[in-house]
C-alpha cells in the first residue's frame, strides 16, 4: 500500500485489480482508486477472466467516484458492447483520437508454413527487416538460425527475458537502427516501442495483435509498391492466443490477401473478427459472459487472497535474478541487498533498489516448481536457477516462457 501513496503508480493488472474478488484486504485498493484516475492500456489483450475482472472492477470504481481511461489502438465493437453492458454508457465517452489517415502503408501476403528465411535474408540486403515471433523460445531459435545463415545481416534479438540493463541497451539499439539488416523479436514490440521497419515478417496471431504488429512497419510512410511489405505465416505456434479468435483472424484475413490496406480496411477486419452476432455462440464469448457473471455474483470474503492469486496466475509475474547473473555480479548485488536491509537513509535505500533492479527480469509466476525460487531477503525479488546470456537472454527452460506484452 505504501506505493499507492505516490503521485503516479505503474503496475500490472494483478497488482491492483484483484479487488473485484472481494477478498479480505483488497478493499484498500478500491478505496484508493475511488479518488484516483486509472489508465488501462490495450484492454483487448487480456484473457476472458482478466477482461471480466477489469470490466467489473471499472464498474465498482465509477460507483466509488473514481475515473478511468482506456487507451488502445484496436478497440473492436465487441469491447464497446461489453463496456456499455457492464460499466454503463453514462459513465464514459468513446472518442476516436485517430485522424483520417490518407496514407496506404501496408500490403500483405499470407501463407501457411514456416518463416521464409531465404526471403528474409534477401530483403535484409537492401531493407530494415523485422521478424516477430509469437513466443520467446521461437524468437530465440529463429535468431540463432538467421545468425547461422546470415551472421552479418542478423543484427539483434529482443524479448522480455533480458535483465533490465541489457534490455535498455537493446531497446536503444533497435530504436536507433537505421541500416539494412534483421531484428528478431517476441510480441514485446507490439505496443512498447516506436520503431519503423521497411518489411515485416510475422507469425500469425490474433487480429488485434496483428494490427499492432503492422504498426511497426511503414509506420508513417506511404507504400505504393505491388510487392508486399508484410508477410504473415501460419506456423501453428498459436497456443498463446484464443483458438476461436485465432481461426477467425485467419478466415477474415484471407479477404485482404495482396490488398493495399487503408486504415478503414483494418478497422473493418478487426470488427469482422470480433463480430458480436457471429461469436455469441463461441466458447470465447461464453467464457467472457460466464466470468463476468461470476465476478458480479462474488460475495465478500468468498476467496482468500492466495486463491485470488491463483485465479490471476496466468498473468502474474515475479522479478528474478538468474543464478549466473547473481554469481557474476555477486559483490555489487550483495552490497545493494545489505543497504536495502540495513540503512535508514531513504535516498541510499532507493538508489540501492534501483541498482539491484538492473540485474532483474520478469517471468511468469507459474514457471517451474515454486521451490526453485529462492527469495532474496528484504526484497520482493527471487533468485532462480538458469543460465543467462547477454545476446540470447534467460535461456534455461525458455521453452516454458511465453509472452503477450510485458
C-alpha positions as a Markdown table, in Angstrom:
| # | Residue | x | y | z |
|---|---|---|---|---|
| 1 | Unk | 0.0 | 0.0 | 0.0 |
| 2 | Unk | 3.0 | 2.3 | 0.5 |
| 3 | Unk | 3.5 | 2.5 | -3.3 |
| 4 | Unk | -0.1 | 3.7 | -3.7 |
| 5 | Unk | 0.8 | 6.9 | -1.8 |
| 6 | Unk | 3.0 | 8.0 | -4.8 |
| 7 | Unk | 1.5 | 10.5 | -7.2 |
| 8 | Unk | 2.0 | 8.0 | -10.1 |
| 9 | Unk | 1.9 | 4.2 | -9.8 |
| 10 | Unk | 2.7 | 2.0 | -12.8 |
| 11 | Unk | 1.8 | -1.6 | -12.3 |
| 12 | Unk | 0.3 | -4.8 | -13.8 |
| 13 | Unk | -3.4 | -5.7 | -13.5 |
| 14 | Unk | -2.8 | -8.4 | -10.9 |
| 15 | Unk | -1.1 | -6.0 | -8.6 |
| 16 | Unk | -4.1 | -3.7 | -8.2 |
| 17 | Unk | -7.3 | -5.1 | -9.8 |
| 18 | Unk | -7.9 | -8.0 | -7.6 |
| 19 | Unk | -10.5 | -6.1 | -5.5 |
| 20 | Unk | -13.5 | -7.4 | -7.6 |
| 21 | Unk | -12.8 | -10.8 | -6.0 |
| 22 | Unk | -13.6 | -9.1 | -2.6 |
| 23 | Unk | -11.0 | -11.0 | -0.6 |
| 24 | Unk | -10.0 | -9.6 | 2.8 |
| 25 | Unk | -7.7 | -6.6 | 2.5 |
| 26 | Unk | -8.5 | -5.8 | -1.1 |
| 27 | Unk | -10.9 | -3.1 | -0.2 |
| 28 | Unk | -8.0 | -0.8 | 0.4 |
| 29 | Unk | -7.2 | -0.8 | -3.4 |
| 30 | Unk | -10.8 | 0.2 | -4.3 |
| 31 | Unk | -10.7 | 2.9 | -1.6 |
| 32 | Unk | -7.5 | 4.4 | -3.1 |
| 33 | Unk | -8.9 | 4.2 | -6.7 |
| 34 | Unk | -12.1 | 6.0 | -5.6 |
| 35 | Unk | -10.2 | 9.3 | -5.7 |
| 36 | Unk | -7.7 | 8.3 | -8.5 |
| 37 | Unk | -7.6 | 8.3 | -12.2 |
| 38 | Unk | -6.9 | 4.9 | -13.7 |
| 39 | Unk | -5.4 | 4.4 | -17.2 |
| 40 | Unk | -5.6 | 1.0 | -18.8 |
| 41 | Unk | -3.5 | 0.2 | -21.8 |
| 42 | Unk | -4.6 | -2.3 | -24.5 |
| 43 | Unk | -7.5 | -3.8 | -22.6 |
| 44 | Unk | -8.3 | -6.2 | -25.5 |
| 45 | Unk | -5.1 | -8.1 | -25.0 |
| 46 | Unk | -6.3 | -9.8 | -21.8 |
| 47 | Unk | -7.9 | -13.2 | -21.3 |
| 48 | Unk | -11.6 | -13.6 | -20.7 |
| 49 | Unk | -11.2 | -13.8 | -16.9 |
| 50 | Unk | -8.9 | -10.8 | -16.7 |
| 51 | Unk | -11.2 | -8.8 | -19.0 |
| 52 | Unk | -14.2 | -9.7 | -16.9 |
| 53 | Unk | -12.3 | -8.6 | -13.7 |
| 54 | Unk | -11.3 | -5.3 | -15.4 |
| 55 | Unk | -14.8 | -4.5 | -16.5 |
| 56 | Unk | -16.4 | -5.4 | -13.2 |
| 57 | Unk | -13.7 | -3.5 | -11.4 |
| 58 | Unk | -14.3 | -0.4 | -13.6 |
| 59 | Unk | -18.0 | -0.5 | -12.7 |
| 60 | Unk | -17.1 | -0.7 | -9.0 |
| 61 | Unk | -14.6 | 2.1 | -9.5 |
| 62 | Unk | -17.0 | 4.6 | -11.1 |
| 63 | Unk | -19.6 | 3.8 | -8.4 |
| 64 | Unk | -17.0 | 4.7 | -5.8 |
| 65 | Unk | -16.2 | 8.0 | -7.5 |
| 66 | Unk | -13.1 | 7.1 | -9.4 |
| 67 | Unk | -12.3 | 7.9 | -13.1 |
| 68 | Unk | -10.7 | 5.8 | -15.8 |
| 69 | Unk | -9.4 | 6.0 | -19.3 |
| 70 | Unk | -8.8 | 3.1 | -21.7 |
| 71 | Unk | -6.1 | 3.7 | -24.4 |
| 72 | Unk | -5.9 | 1.3 | -27.3 |
| 73 | Unk | -5.1 | 1.3 | -31.0 |
| 74 | Unk | -7.5 | -1.6 | -31.6 |
| 75 | Unk | -10.9 | -1.5 | -29.9 |
| 76 | Unk | -13.4 | -3.7 | -31.7 |
| 77 | Unk | -17.2 | -3.2 | -31.4 |
| 78 | Unk | -17.4 | -6.3 | -29.1 |
| 79 | Unk | -15.5 | -4.5 | -26.4 |
| 80 | Unk | -17.6 | -1.3 | -26.8 |
| 81 | Unk | -20.6 | -3.5 | -26.3 |
| 82 | Unk | -19.2 | -5.1 | -23.1 |
| 83 | Unk | -18.2 | -1.8 | -21.7 |
| 84 | Unk | -21.7 | -0.4 | -22.2 |
| 85 | Unk | -23.2 | -3.5 | -20.7 |
| 86 | Unk | -21.1 | -3.7 | -17.5 |
| 87 | Unk | -19.9 | -0.1 | -16.8 |
| 88 | Unk | -22.9 | 1.8 | -18.3 |
| 89 | Unk | -22.6 | 4.2 | -21.2 |
| 90 | Unk | -23.5 | 7.1 | -18.9 |
| 91 | Unk | -20.1 | 6.6 | -17.1 |
| 92 | Unk | -17.8 | 7.1 | -20.1 |
| 93 | Unk | -17.3 | 8.7 | -23.5 |
| 94 | Unk | -15.7 | 6.9 | -26.5 |
| 95 | Unk | -13.6 | 9.2 | -28.6 |
| 96 | Unk | -11.7 | 8.3 | -31.7 |
| 97 | Unk | -8.5 | 10.2 | -31.5 |
| 98 | Unk | -7.1 | 8.9 | -34.7 |
| 99 | Unk | -7.1 | 11.4 | -37.6 |
| 100 | Unk | -8.2 | 10.5 | -41.0 |
| 101 | Unk | -5.0 | 8.9 | -42.4 |
| 102 | Unk | -4.9 | 9.0 | -46.2 |
| 103 | Unk | -1.7 | 7.0 | -46.3 |
| 104 | Unk | -1.9 | 3.5 | -47.6 |
| 105 | Unk | 1.0 | 1.8 | -45.8 |
| 106 | Unk | 0.6 | -2.0 | -45.9 |
| 107 | Unk | 0.3 | -4.7 | -48.5 |
| 108 | Unk | 0.1 | -8.2 | -47.0 |
| 109 | Unk | 1.0 | -11.7 | -48.1 |
| 110 | Unk | -0.5 | -14.5 | -46.0 |
| 111 | Unk | 0.7 | -18.1 | -46.3 |
| 112 | Unk | 0.8 | -21.4 | -44.4 |
| 113 | Unk | 4.2 | -22.7 | -43.3 |
| 114 | Unk | 7.3 | -21.7 | -41.6 |
| 115 | Unk | 9.1 | -18.3 | -41.8 |
| 116 | Unk | 10.8 | -17.9 | -45.2 |
| 117 | Unk | 14.4 | -17.4 | -44.1 |
| 118 | Unk | 15.6 | -17.1 | -47.7 |
| 119 | Unk | 13.2 | -14.2 | -48.4 |
| 120 | Unk | 14.0 | -12.5 | -45.1 |
| 121 | Unk | 17.7 | -12.6 | -45.8 |
| 122 | Unk | 17.4 | -11.4 | -49.4 |
| 123 | Unk | 15.2 | -8.5 | -48.3 |
| 124 | Unk | 17.6 | -7.6 | -45.5 |
| 125 | Unk | 20.4 | -6.9 | -48.0 |
| 126 | Unk | 18.5 | -3.7 | -49.0 |
| 127 | Unk | 16.0 | -3.1 | -46.2 |
| 128 | Unk | 15.4 | -3.0 | -42.5 |
| 129 | Unk | 13.6 | -6.2 | -41.8 |
| 130 | Unk | 11.7 | -7.0 | -38.6 |
| 131 | Unk | 10.7 | -10.6 | -37.6 |
| 132 | Unk | 8.1 | -11.0 | -34.9 |
| 133 | Unk | 7.6 | -14.5 | -33.3 |
| 134 | Unk | 4.8 | -15.5 | -31.0 |
| 135 | Unk | 6.9 | -16.8 | -28.2 |
| 136 | Unk | 10.3 | -16.2 | -26.7 |
| 137 | Unk | 11.5 | -19.7 | -27.5 |
| 138 | Unk | 10.7 | -19.4 | -31.2 |
| 139 | Unk | 12.3 | -15.9 | -31.3 |
| 140 | Unk | 15.5 | -17.3 | -29.8 |
| 141 | Unk | 15.6 | -20.3 | -32.2 |
| 142 | Unk | 14.7 | -18.0 | -35.2 |
| 143 | Unk | 17.5 | -15.6 | -34.3 |
| 144 | Unk | 20.0 | -18.5 | -33.9 |
| 145 | Unk | 19.1 | -19.9 | -37.4 |
| 146 | Unk | 19.3 | -16.5 | -39.1 |
| 147 | Unk | 22.6 | -15.8 | -37.4 |
| 148 | Unk | 23.9 | -19.1 | -38.7 |
| 149 | Unk | 22.6 | -18.4 | -42.3 |
| 150 | Unk | 23.4 | -14.6 | -42.4 |
| 151 | Unk | 25.6 | -13.6 | -39.5 |
| 152 | Unk | 26.4 | -10.1 | -40.9 |
| 153 | Unk | 22.8 | -9.3 | -41.6 |
| 154 | Unk | 21.3 | -10.5 | -38.3 |
| 155 | Unk | 21.6 | -7.5 | -36.0 |
| 156 | Unk | 19.8 | -8.3 | -32.8 |
| 157 | Unk | 17.3 | -10.2 | -30.7 |
| 158 | Unk | 14.8 | -8.6 | -28.3 |
| 159 | Unk | 12.3 | -10.1 | -25.8 |
| 160 | Unk | 11.3 | -9.6 | -22.2 |
| 161 | Unk | 13.7 | -12.1 | -20.6 |
| 162 | Unk | 16.8 | -9.9 | -20.7 |
| 163 | Unk | 17.8 | -8.3 | -17.5 |
| 164 | Unk | 16.9 | -4.6 | -17.4 |
| 165 | Unk | 20.4 | -3.1 | -18.0 |
| 166 | Unk | 20.8 | -5.3 | -21.2 |
| 167 | Unk | 17.2 | -4.7 | -22.3 |
| 168 | Unk | 17.7 | -1.0 | -22.1 |
| 169 | Unk | 20.7 | -1.3 | -24.4 |
| 170 | Unk | 18.8 | -3.5 | -26.8 |
| 171 | Unk | 15.8 | -1.2 | -26.9 |
| 172 | Unk | 18.1 | 1.8 | -27.6 |
| 173 | Unk | 19.8 | -0.1 | -30.4 |
| 174 | Unk | 16.5 | -1.1 | -32.1 |
| 175 | Unk | 15.1 | 2.4 | -31.7 |
| 176 | Unk | 18.1 | 3.9 | -33.4 |
| 177 | Unk | 18.5 | 1.2 | -36.0 |
| 178 | Unk | 18.9 | 2.7 | -39.5 |
| 179 | Unk | 21.0 | 0.2 | -41.5 |
| 180 | Unk | 19.9 | -2.7 | -43.6 |
| 181 | Unk | 19.6 | -6.0 | -41.7 |
| 182 | Unk | 17.3 | -8.1 | -39.4 |
| 183 | Unk | 16.0 | -7.8 | -35.9 |
| 184 | Unk | 14.1 | -10.7 | -34.3 |
| 185 | Unk | 11.7 | -10.0 | -31.5 |
| 186 | Unk | 8.8 | -11.5 | -29.5 |
| 187 | Unk | 5.4 | -9.7 | -29.2 |
| 188 | Unk | 7.1 | -7.2 | -26.8 |
| 189 | Unk | 7.4 | -4.7 | -29.6 |
| 190 | Unk | 3.7 | -4.7 | -30.4 |
| 191 | Unk | 2.9 | -1.7 | -28.2 |
| 192 | Unk | 6.0 | -0.7 | -26.2 |
| 193 | Unk | 8.4 | 0.6 | -28.9 |
| 194 | Unk | 8.1 | 3.3 | -31.6 |
| 195 | Unk | 10.0 | 1.5 | -34.3 |
| 196 | Unk | 9.7 | 1.7 | -38.1 |
| 197 | Unk | 11.0 | -1.1 | -40.3 |
| 198 | Unk | 10.8 | -1.5 | -44.1 |
| 199 | Unk | 9.5 | -5.0 | -44.1 |
| 200 | Unk | 7.7 | -7.2 | -41.5 |
| 201 | Unk | 7.7 | -11.0 | -41.3 |
| 202 | Unk | 5.5 | -12.3 | -38.5 |
| 203 | Unk | 3.9 | -15.4 | -37.3 |
| 204 | Unk | 0.1 | -15.3 | -37.5 |
| 205 | Unk | -1.6 | -14.2 | -34.3 |
| 206 | Unk | -5.0 | -12.8 | -33.2 |
| 207 | Unk | -6.3 | -9.8 | -35.3 |
| 208 | Unk | -5.7 | -7.2 | -32.6 |
| 209 | Unk | -2.1 | -8.3 | -32.1 |
| 210 | Unk | -1.6 | -8.5 | -35.9 |
| 211 | Unk | -2.7 | -4.9 | -36.4 |
| 212 | Unk | -0.4 | -3.8 | -33.6 |
| 213 | Unk | 2.5 | -5.5 | -35.5 |
| 214 | Unk | 1.6 | -3.8 | -38.7 |
| 215 | Unk | 2.3 | -0.5 | -37.0 |
| 216 | Unk | 6.0 | -1.5 | -36.7 |
| 217 | Unk | 6.4 | -1.4 | -40.5 |
| 218 | Unk | 6.0 | 1.7 | -42.7 |
| 219 | Unk | 4.7 | 3.5 | -39.5 |
| 220 | Unk | 4.4 | 7.0 | -41.0 |
| 221 | Unk | 5.1 | 6.4 | -44.7 |
| 222 | Unk | 3.0 | 5.7 | -47.8 |
| 223 | Unk | 3.7 | 2.4 | -49.6 |
| 224 | Unk | 3.0 | 2.2 | -53.3 |
| 225 | Unk | 4.7 | -1.0 | -54.5 |
| 226 | Unk | 3.0 | -4.1 | -55.9 |
| 227 | Unk | 5.0 | -6.5 | -53.8 |
| 228 | Unk | 4.0 | -7.0 | -50.1 |
| 229 | Unk | 5.8 | -5.3 | -47.2 |
| 230 | Unk | 4.2 | -7.5 | -44.7 |
| 231 | Unk | 4.5 | -11.3 | -44.7 |
| 232 | Unk | 2.3 | -13.4 | -42.4 |
| 233 | Unk | 3.0 | -17.1 | -41.7 |
| 234 | Unk | 0.6 | -19.5 | -40.2 |
| 235 | Unk | 3.3 | -21.6 | -38.4 |
| 236 | Unk | 1.0 | -23.4 | -35.9 |
| 237 | Unk | 2.7 | -21.6 | -33.0 |
| 238 | Unk | -0.6 | -20.1 | -31.8 |
| 239 | Unk | -1.4 | -21.6 | -28.4 |
| 240 | Unk | -0.9 | -18.4 | -26.5 |
| 241 | Unk | -4.0 | -17.0 | -28.4 |
| 242 | Unk | -7.6 | -18.0 | -28.1 |
| 243 | Unk | -8.2 | -20.7 | -30.7 |
| 244 | Unk | -11.5 | -19.4 | -32.0 |
| 245 | Unk | -10.3 | -15.8 | -32.3 |
| 246 | Unk | -7.1 | -17.1 | -34.0 |
| 247 | Unk | -9.1 | -19.1 | -36.6 |
| 248 | Unk | -11.5 | -16.2 | -37.2 |
| 249 | Unk | -8.5 | -13.9 | -37.7 |
| 250 | Unk | -7.2 | -16.2 | -40.4 |
| 251 | Unk | -10.6 | -16.6 | -42.1 |
| 252 | Unk | -11.2 | -12.9 | -42.3 |
| 253 | Unk | -7.6 | -12.1 | -43.2 |
| 254 | Unk | -7.9 | -14.1 | -46.4 |
| 255 | Unk | -10.3 | -11.4 | -47.7 |
| 256 | Unk | -7.4 | -8.9 | -47.8 |
| 257 | Unk | -4.7 | -11.1 | -49.4 |
| 258 | Unk | -2.5 | -9.0 | -51.6 |
| 259 | Unk | -4.5 | -5.8 | -51.0 |
| 260 | Unk | -3.1 | -2.4 | -50.1 |
| 261 | Unk | -4.8 | -1.8 | -46.8 |
| 262 | Unk | -6.4 | 1.5 | -45.7 |
| 263 | Unk | -6.9 | 2.3 | -42.1 |
| 264 | Unk | -10.6 | 1.8 | -42.7 |
| 265 | Unk | -9.9 | -1.7 | -44.0 |
| 266 | Unk | -8.0 | -2.5 | -40.8 |
| 267 | Unk | -10.9 | -1.4 | -38.6 |
| 268 | Unk | -13.3 | -3.5 | -40.8 |
| 269 | Unk | -11.0 | -6.5 | -40.5 |
| 270 | Unk | -10.9 | -6.2 | -36.7 |
| 271 | Unk | -14.7 | -5.8 | -36.4 |
| 272 | Unk | -15.3 | -8.8 | -38.7 |
| 273 | Unk | -13.2 | -11.0 | -36.5 |
| 274 | Unk | -15.0 | -9.8 | -33.3 |
| 275 | Unk | -18.4 | -9.6 | -34.9 |
| 276 | Unk | -20.8 | -9.9 | -32.0 |
| 277 | Unk | -23.6 | -11.7 | -33.8 |
| 278 | Unk | -21.1 | -14.3 | -35.2 |
| 279 | Unk | -19.2 | -15.0 | -32.0 |
| 280 | Unk | -22.0 | -15.1 | -29.4 |
| 281 | Unk | -22.1 | -18.9 | -29.6 |
| 282 | Unk | -18.4 | -19.4 | -29.4 |
| 283 | Unk | -16.6 | -20.6 | -26.3 |
| 284 | Unk | -14.6 | -17.4 | -26.3 |
| 285 | Unk | -17.7 | -15.2 | -25.8 |
| 286 | Unk | -19.4 | -17.6 | -23.4 |
| 287 | Unk | -16.2 | -17.6 | -21.2 |
| 288 | Unk | -16.3 | -13.8 | -21.0 |
| 289 | Unk | -20.0 | -13.9 | -20.2 |
| 290 | Unk | -19.5 | -16.6 | -17.6 |
| 291 | Unk | -16.6 | -14.9 | -16.0 |
| 292 | Unk | -18.5 | -11.6 | -15.8 |
| 293 | Unk | -21.4 | -13.2 | -14.1 |
| 294 | Unk | -19.1 | -15.0 | -11.7 |
| 295 | Unk | -17.4 | -11.7 | -10.8 |
| 296 | Unk | -20.7 | -9.9 | -10.3 |
| 297 | Unk | -22.0 | -12.7 | -8.0 |
| 298 | Unk | -19.0 | -12.9 | -5.7 |
| 299 | Unk | -19.8 | -12.2 | -2.1 |
| 300 | Unk | -17.3 | -10.6 | 0.3 |
| 301 | Unk | -14.5 | -12.9 | 1.5 |
| 302 | Unk | -15.6 | -15.9 | -0.7 |
| 303 | Unk | -12.0 | -16.2 | -1.7 |
| 304 | Unk | -8.8 | -15.9 | 0.3 |
| 305 | Unk | -6.0 | -13.8 | -1.2 |
| 306 | Unk | -4.0 | -16.8 | -2.1 |
| 307 | Unk | -6.9 | -18.2 | -4.1 |
| 308 | Unk | -7.3 | -14.9 | -5.9 |
| 309 | Unk | -3.6 | -15.0 | -6.8 |
| 310 | Unk | -4.2 | -18.5 | -8.4 |
| 311 | Unk | -7.0 | -17.1 | -10.5 |
| 312 | Unk | -4.6 | -14.4 | -11.7 |
| 313 | Unk | -1.7 | -16.7 | -12.2 |
| 314 | Unk | -1.9 | -16.7 | -16.0 |
| 315 | Unk | -0.6 | -13.1 | -15.9 |
| 316 | Unk | 1.2 | -12.9 | -12.6 |
| 317 | Unk | 4.9 | -12.1 | -12.9 |
| 318 | Unk | 7.7 | -12.2 | -10.4 |
| 319 | Unk | 11.1 | -10.4 | -10.7 |
| 320 | Unk | 14.1 | -12.7 | -10.6 |
| 321 | Unk | 17.9 | -12.6 | -10.8 |
| 322 | Unk | 19.2 | -15.5 | -12.8 |
| 323 | Unk | 21.9 | -17.5 | -10.9 |
| 324 | Unk | 24.6 | -16.8 | -13.4 |
| 325 | Unk | 23.9 | -13.1 | -13.2 |
| 326 | Unk | 23.9 | -13.2 | -9.4 |
| 327 | Unk | 27.2 | -15.1 | -9.4 |
| 328 | Unk | 28.9 | -12.7 | -11.9 |
| 329 | Unk | 27.8 | -9.6 | -10.0 |
| 330 | Unk | 27.8 | -11.0 | -6.5 |
| 331 | Unk | 29.7 | -8.2 | -4.7 |
| 332 | Unk | 27.5 | -5.4 | -6.1 |
| 333 | Unk | 24.3 | -7.3 | -5.6 |
| 334 | Unk | 25.2 | -8.3 | -2.0 |
| 335 | Unk | 26.1 | -4.6 | -1.3 |
| 336 | Unk | 22.7 | -3.5 | -2.6 |
| 337 | Unk | 20.8 | -6.1 | -0.5 |
| 338 | Unk | 22.8 | -5.1 | 2.6 |
| 339 | Unk | 22.0 | -1.4 | 2.0 |
| 340 | Unk | 18.3 | -2.1 | 1.5 |
| 341 | Unk | 18.1 | -4.1 | 4.7 |
| 342 | Unk | 20.3 | -2.1 | 7.0 |
| 343 | Unk | 20.4 | 1.6 | 6.1 |
| 344 | Unk | 17.9 | 4.1 | 7.4 |
| 345 | Unk | 18.8 | 6.6 | 4.7 |
| 346 | Unk | 15.9 | 6.7 | 2.3 |
| 347 | Unk | 17.8 | 8.0 | -0.6 |
| 348 | Unk | 20.6 | 5.4 | -0.2 |
| 349 | Unk | 18.0 | 2.7 | 0.1 |
| 350 | Unk | 16.2 | 3.9 | -3.1 |
| 351 | Unk | 19.5 | 4.1 | -5.0 |
| 352 | Unk | 20.4 | 0.5 | -3.9 |
| 353 | Unk | 17.0 | -0.8 | -5.1 |
| 354 | Unk | 17.4 | 1.0 | -8.4 |
| 355 | Unk | 20.9 | -0.6 | -8.9 |
| 356 | Unk | 19.6 | -4.0 | -7.9 |
| 357 | Unk | 16.8 | -3.9 | -10.4 |
| 358 | Unk | 19.4 | -3.6 | -13.2 |
| 359 | Unk | 20.1 | -7.3 | -12.7 |
| 360 | Unk | 16.4 | -8.5 | -12.8 |
| 361 | Unk | 14.0 | -9.7 | -15.3 |
| 362 | Unk | 10.3 | -10.6 | -15.0 |
| 363 | Unk | 8.9 | -14.0 | -15.6 |
| 364 | Unk | 5.5 | -15.7 | -15.4 |
| 365 | Unk | 4.7 | -16.9 | -11.9 |
| 366 | Unk | 3.8 | -20.5 | -13.0 |
| 367 | Unk | 7.3 | -21.2 | -14.4 |
| 368 | Unk | 8.7 | -24.4 | -12.9 |
| 369 | Unk | 8.3 | -25.5 | -9.3 |
| 370 | Unk | 7.8 | -22.8 | -6.7 |
| 371 | Unk | 10.6 | -24.4 | -4.7 |
| 372 | Unk | 13.0 | -23.3 | -7.5 |
| 373 | Unk | 12.5 | -19.7 | -6.5 |
| 374 | Unk | 14.9 | -18.5 | -3.7 |
| 375 | Unk | 13.6 | -15.4 | -2.0 |
| 376 | Unk | 16.1 | -12.6 | -1.7 |
| 377 | Unk | 15.8 | -11.3 | 1.9 |
| 378 | Unk | 14.4 | -7.9 | 2.4 |
| 379 | Unk | 13.2 | -7.6 | -1.2 |
| 380 | Unk | 10.3 | -8.9 | -3.4 |
| 381 | Unk | 12.9 | -10.5 | -5.7 |
| 382 | Unk | 13.9 | -14.1 | -6.3 |
| 383 | Unk | 16.9 | -15.9 | -7.4 |
| 384 | Unk | 16.3 | -18.7 | -10.0 |
| 385 | Unk | 18.4 | -21.4 | -11.4 |
| 386 | Unk | 19.3 | -20.9 | -15.1 |
| 387 | Unk | 21.8 | -19.6 | -17.4 |
| 388 | Unk | 21.8 | -16.1 | -18.8 |
| 389 | Unk | 23.3 | -14.8 | -22.0 |
| 390 | Unk | 23.5 | -11.1 | -22.9 |
| 391 | Unk | 22.8 | -11.9 | -26.5 |
| 392 | Unk | 20.1 | -14.5 | -26.1 |
| 393 | Unk | 18.6 | -13.6 | -22.6 |
| 394 | Unk | 17.5 | -16.1 | -19.9 |
| 395 | Unk | 17.8 | -19.3 | -21.8 |
| 396 | Unk | 17.4 | -22.1 | -19.3 |
| 397 | Unk | 14.0 | -23.6 | -19.8 |
| 398 | Unk | 13.0 | -20.8 | -22.2 |
| 399 | Unk | 10.6 | -23.2 | -24.0 |
| 400 | Unk | 8.3 | -22.6 | -21.0 |
| 401 | Unk | 8.3 | -18.9 | -21.4 |
| 402 | Unk | 5.6 | -17.4 | -23.5 |
| 403 | Unk | 4.7 | -13.8 | -23.7 |
| 404 | Unk | 1.9 | -11.4 | -24.7 |
| 405 | Unk | 3.0 | -7.8 | -23.8 |
| 406 | Unk | 5.3 | -7.4 | -20.8 |
